[in-house]
Amino acid sequence: MDTIRNRTFDELQLGDSASLSRTLTRADIDLFAVMSGDVNPAHVDEEYARSDMFHKVIAHGMWSGALISTVLGTQLPGPGTIYLGQSLRFLKPVGLGDTVTVTLTIARLDPEKRRVAFDCAVVNQDGQQVVSGTADVIAPSEKVERPRVALPEVHLRERGGRYRALLDAAKDAPRVRTAVVHPVDAVSLLGAVEAARAGLIEPVLVGPEAKIRQAAAQANVDLSGYRIVPTPHSHAAADAAVALARAGEVSALMKGALHTDELMHAVVAKETGLRTGRRVSHVFAMDVPTYPRPLFITDAAVNVYPTLEDKRDIVQNAIDLAHALGIAAPRVAILSALETVYPKIASTIEAAALCKMADRGQITGGIVDGPMAFDLAVSEEAARTKGFVSPVAGQADILVVPDLEAGNMLAKQLEYLAGAQVAGIVLGARVPIMLTSRADGPLARLASCALAVLLARQAAAPAVIGSP
């Protein structure tokens, strides 16, 4: 077992030294910023630090000081040392990727007070001295030997970082003219306006004009630049928005302050709706901080108990969305309670049938496998432990749930227990439909709009390699 041993004052001699080397990483800077609240752009913003020579030192003082403290507390003198203070001069900048070596050398010993003065020198990978100074401690009087504590792994990721990447991917695409259906409260109206300001959509506000203007007054929004299509009530707003899409006047719909069923009733109407040859389905685009890739869950909002035929379209719709986001061959896990076919659990039989459909070319553009339990779909460790071999296991991009109840619970568990952000979109109709919720944050609303923008761009561009 690795142990840490100290050296008492009586064991120390002038000229004794100890060293430690470390490479500065992005994680070092982020972790210190989280712990200290230090968001000085010279420390945490690489672009800012590079842009101004005066601010080029990135996390220099805090990092070098921490390394010096580590040597004192674990090597020389080691456990039991009382750190009194330090005086350091920073001679050269230290940036990401630099490797520094800290060397502490005993310069003075005070037997009466057990005080020790160290000369401190820090050099970079080129042998250049970047820090010089002194440190003062009280050395321990008793021997200490302890097991070296294994530090926990810390994984830091910016919450919503994938959504910001999604917005960056959509920023160069043309704006999508979007019918915003019944935006008669401040939340839904602001969602549309913020998306317009972000350059994602060109809103057409459809609903009772007086209520829309009242919501604008409450939200302090100027409507002079937006087209309003007046309707008497929410039902009429849904019908009018669908008619605009059928006529080609808008290329997307966004749900406002009306119930999803009310909007979708107009969308799926046989004679006047936006049906295509595909089953309409919903996809949640999840940004899960603990998962190393974007995660899509379908269907958790539209199809309550989909049939096998419905699920074929649900899977294909999700694959097509992944293609629009640049994922050429998405891995699709058909979820169930088991990873084997069991006749008493219908979802296992349907999962096996969907895989065979993919083999026969009825589902294209993705790698489909199932039935698969949730842990096997998202955890490579779980798959290894259970001896489950699959090209999808532990790397799923798309999770296809058995029914709406399971999908809705899964999405909300990830949101409220795993800190996930949730954006969503309806596919399979003539135009994409953004089903934003009052509970959605601003970033999730913008991400839903970005999905529609990227789908529109995909529809106007050559197919992604691997797409149908």
N, C-alpha and C positions, 0 to 999 in steps of 0.2 A: 504493500500500500504506500502511495506517495505521501510523504510527511513534510511538514514545515518545522524547522528547528531554529531557535534563536541563538544569538551569541550574547552572553552577559557582558557588562562593562569590563569586568576583569579579563575577559578573553580578547578584548579589542586592542589593536595596535595602530599607531600612526602609519598611514599608507595602505591599510586594508581597503579593499574596494569590492564592489559588486556591480553587475550590469544587467540590463534587460533590453531586448529589442522588440519592436512592434511596428506593424504597418498600419497607417491611418486609413480607415475605410469609411464609406458613407454611413454604415451602421453605427460606428463610433460617434460620429457627429450627431446623428439623429437621436441616439439613445441619451446623450448628454443633454440635448435640447429638450427632450421629453422630461427628464428628471429635474432640470434646473429652470425650465421655462425660458431659457436663453434663445430667442429667435432673431438675434442680431444677424442681419443679412451677410455681414462679413464672415460669420461662422457657418450659416446653414444654407446660403444661396451661392452656389458655385459661380453662376453667371455674374452676379453682382461682385463677388470677390475677385474674379478675373478682370472685371471692367475697370477697377480702380486700384492702382498700385498701393495706395495707402491702406486699402482694406483687403490686401491680398492674403494676409495671414488667416488661415481657416482653422478655427478651434485650437489655436496654437497654445495659448496659456493654460487653458483648462486641461488639455490633453497631456502636455509635458508635465504639469504639476501632478496629475494623477499617476503618471508613470513613476515619477520620483517617489511619491508616497507609497506606491506598490513595492518598490525596492526596499524602502526603509521598513515597511511592515511585514515583509515576507522573507527578506534575505539578510540585510545588514542594517541594524542589529537583528531585526525580525520580530516575532510576536512579543508583546509586552512593551514595545517602544512607544514613548509618548512624543508626539510630533509637536514641537514648539513653534516653528515658523520657517519661512524660506524667503530668500531674496533672489530673484531671477531677472536676467536680461535676455530679451529675445532678439537674436542677431540676424536671423534669416527666416523667411516664411516657411511653413510646413503645409503641404497641401495633400489632397487625396492621392493615395498610392505611394507616398513617401514612406520609407522605412527609417526609423530613428533608433539609435542605441543610446540609452541612458547609462551613464557611469558615475557612481558615487564613490568618493575617496575620502577617508578620514583625514582631516586636516588638523584638528585640535581635540584634546581629551582633558576634561576637568574632573579629576577623581573625587573631589569633595562633593560635587553636585551630580555626578554621573552624567554630565552633559557631554555631548559629542557634536562637533561641527564638521560638516561634510562639504567638500568642493563638489559641485554638480556640473557635469558636462553632458550635452546632448549633441550628437552628430548625426547627419543624414547619411543616406546610402552612398553619397559621393565623398564622404569623409569630411564634409564641411560642418563646422560647429554652428549649431542653430540656437542653442541656449547655453548660457553660463550663469553661475551663481552659487549660492550657499544654502544649506539647510541645517537647522539645529534641532536636536532631539535629546530626550533623556533615555539612556539605554536601560534595559531591564537588568535587575539584580539576581533573578532566579531563572534557571533553565526551563524552557518551555518546548514541548514537542507535541504537535497536533497533526492529525490527518489533514491533508489538503482537501478543502471542501470543493466538490464538483459544482461549478456554477451552472445555473439553469441556462438553457438556450433562450435567447431573446430574439423574437422575430418582429421587426417593425415594418409597417407598411402604411402609407398614407390612406386614410379612409376615403373612399370615393376616387382613388387614384385611377382605377380602370375607367370610370365614367369620364374623368377628365381626358384620358387618352381617347375615348370614344368621341368626345366633343372635338378634340383636335383633328381626328380623322374626318369629321363631318364639316369642318369649318371652310374647306375649299370647295365644297359641293354647292350647287345652286340652291337657293332658298326654295322650299316646298310650299306652294300655296295650299293652305290648310283651313278647312271649315271647322271653326271652334263652336261646338254645339252647346247652346244654352249657357253662356258664361255670365251668369247673373249674380255671382258672388265674387268677392275680392280675390279669393284664392285661385279660382279657375281663370279669371280674367288676367291676373298677374302672371300666372303660368304661361299663358299665351304671349303676353307682352314681353316677358323676359326671354322667351324663345325667339321672338322677333328681334329683340335687341342683340341677342347672341348671334344673329345672322342665320338662324336655322329655318325659320318658317316665315311665310307671309300670311298673317291671320285674316280670315274672313269671319266676322262675328255674326253668328246666326242665333236669333232668339228675340224675345220681347225687348224692343229698343229702349223703352223707359227703364226697365230693370237693369239692362246692360249699362246704361249711362249712370244710373244710381250707383252701381257697383264701381264704376270708374271714378265717380266722385269720392266714394269711400276710400278707394285705393290711391287717390291722387294721380290718376292716369289720364293723359290727354289722348282722346280718341280721334283727333282730327285726321290722322294719317291712316285710319283703318276703315275698311268697308264694313257696313252693317247691313245684314239681310234681316229685316224685321219679320217676326212671326208672333202669333198670339200666345203661344204656350210651348212647353217643352216637347210635347208630341209633334207639334208642327215643326219645331226646330230640327228634330231628328229627321223628319221626312224631307225638309228643305235642304239640309246638309247632304243627305244621300242623293237628292236630285242634282245638286251641284256637282257631285262626284260623277254621277252617270253622264252628265253633260260635258264632262271634261273641264269644268271651270275650277275645280280644286283637285289636288293629287293626294290628299290625305284628310283624315278626320281626327279631331281631338275632342274627347269627352269633357264637357263642362260640368255644371251643377245639375245633373240629372242622373237617374239610376242607369246602371249598365244595361239592364234588361230592356229599358225603354229605347236606348240607342240601338242595341243589337236587333231588336224587333224590326226596326226600319231597315237595317243593313241586310237582314236575311229574308226580307219579304220576297216572295217568288216572282212577282211581276214587276215590282218597282225598286227592288233592293240592289245589292252589289254582289250577288252570288257569282261564283265562277264554277268551274268543274271541280274545284277543291272544297273540302270541308273547311269552314272557318274555324280557326283555333287561336288560342292565346299563348304567348311565350313570355315568361318572366326572364329578364336579363339581370342576373344577380352579380353584385360585386361583393364577394365573401372574403373578408380579410384573411381568414385562415386557409383559403384555397388558392393554389398557385396559378389559376387561370380563370378566365370568365366562365360563368356557369349559367346554363339556360335550363329552365324548368317548364314543362308543358304537359298537359293543359291544366291550369289551375284556376281558370276564370270563366270559360265559356261552355265547354262540353262537360256535362255533369257525369254521365255514365257512357262514355263513347264506346261504340262497337269496334270490332276488329277493323272493319273498313274505314271507320272514322279515324282510328289510330294510325292507319297507313298515311293518311293525309296530315295528321298532326305531326308525325315524325318528319315527313317531307317538308312541311312548312318550316319546322325548326332548322332543318338542314339548310334550306334556302336562306334563312336569316343568317346563319353562321357564315355562309358563302359571302353574303353582302358585307359582313364584317371582316372579311379577309381570311377566314378559317377554311382552307381548301378541302380538307377531309375531316370534318368533325367526328369525334368519337361519341356514339350514342348508346347510352345504357337504358335498357327497358327494365324498369324497376318492378320488383315484387318482394314478397317476404322471404323468398328462397332463391337459390341459384340453380335449382333443378326443376324439371317439369313435374308438377304434381297435379293430377286430375282434379282434386278437390279444391284447388286454388286456380280460378279461371285466369287470373292475370299471368300465371306461369305459362299456360297454354297459348295465350295470345302473344306473349313475348316470343315464344319459340316460333310461332307463325310469322311474326313480323321479321324475325331474322331470316326465315326462309324466303319471305318476300324480297328482302334485300339481296339474297343470293340469286333470285330469279329476275332481278332488275325492276321489280315493282316499286322499290325504294332505291334512290340513287344518290350518289354524292357524299355518302358518309360511311363510317365503319360502325355497324350495328351489332349489338350483342345483348343477350338476355335469355331467360330471366336473370336478374342480378339484384342482390340485396344492396341497400344503400351504402353500407360500409365498404363493400367490394368495389362499388362504382367510384368512390372518391378516395380510397386509401390503398396505396400500393402495399403498405405494411400489412393491412388486413388480408389482402389477396395472397401475399406470400405466406402468412401464417396459416391460412386455410388451404394452401396449395391450389388456389384458383388461377388458372392460366387463361388470359384473355387480352387481346390488344386494346381493350377499353378499360379494363380494371385499373382503378386508381388514377385514371387520366380522363375521366368522362368530361366532355364538353356540354353534352345535352343529357338531361335526366327526363325520361318519359314516364310519367306516373300512371298508376292504374285508373284513377278517376279524379274528379275535381276535388273531392274531399281530401284525399291524400295529398294532392298537389298544393292545395291551399294551406294545409297544416304545415307541410314541409317548408314552403316559402316563408311563412310567418315565423316558424321556429328559427330559420336561418337569420331572419331580419331581427328578431327580438332577443335571441339567445347568442347568436354568433356575430352580431353587429353588422349584418349585411345591408347593403343598399339595394333597393328593388326598383327596377324600371320595367315597363311592360308594353307589349304591342300585340294587336290582333292581325293575323295574317290569313291569307286564303280568300279575301275579298278583292274587289277590283282595285282598291287602294288600301294602304296600311291605316290602321286605326289605333290612336294612342289612348289607352284607357288609364288616364291619370287618376289618382285618388286624392281626396282631401288630406289624407295622412302623408302623402308623398312630400319629401323635402324638395327644395328648389333644384338641387343637383339631379335627383331622380327624375323630376319632370323634364329637365333639359335632356337627360339621357334618353328618355322615351322619344323625344323629338329627334335626337340624333339618329336613333334607330330608323325612324321613318325617312330621314334624309338619305341615309346610306342605302336603304332599300330602293328609294327612288333613283339614286345614282346607279345602282346595280341593274335596275330595269332598263336603263338607257345605255348600258355599257355591255361589251362582250362578256360572256360567262366566265367566271373564275375557273381555273383549272380544277377539275374534279367535281364541278357542279353538273347537274343534269342538262 
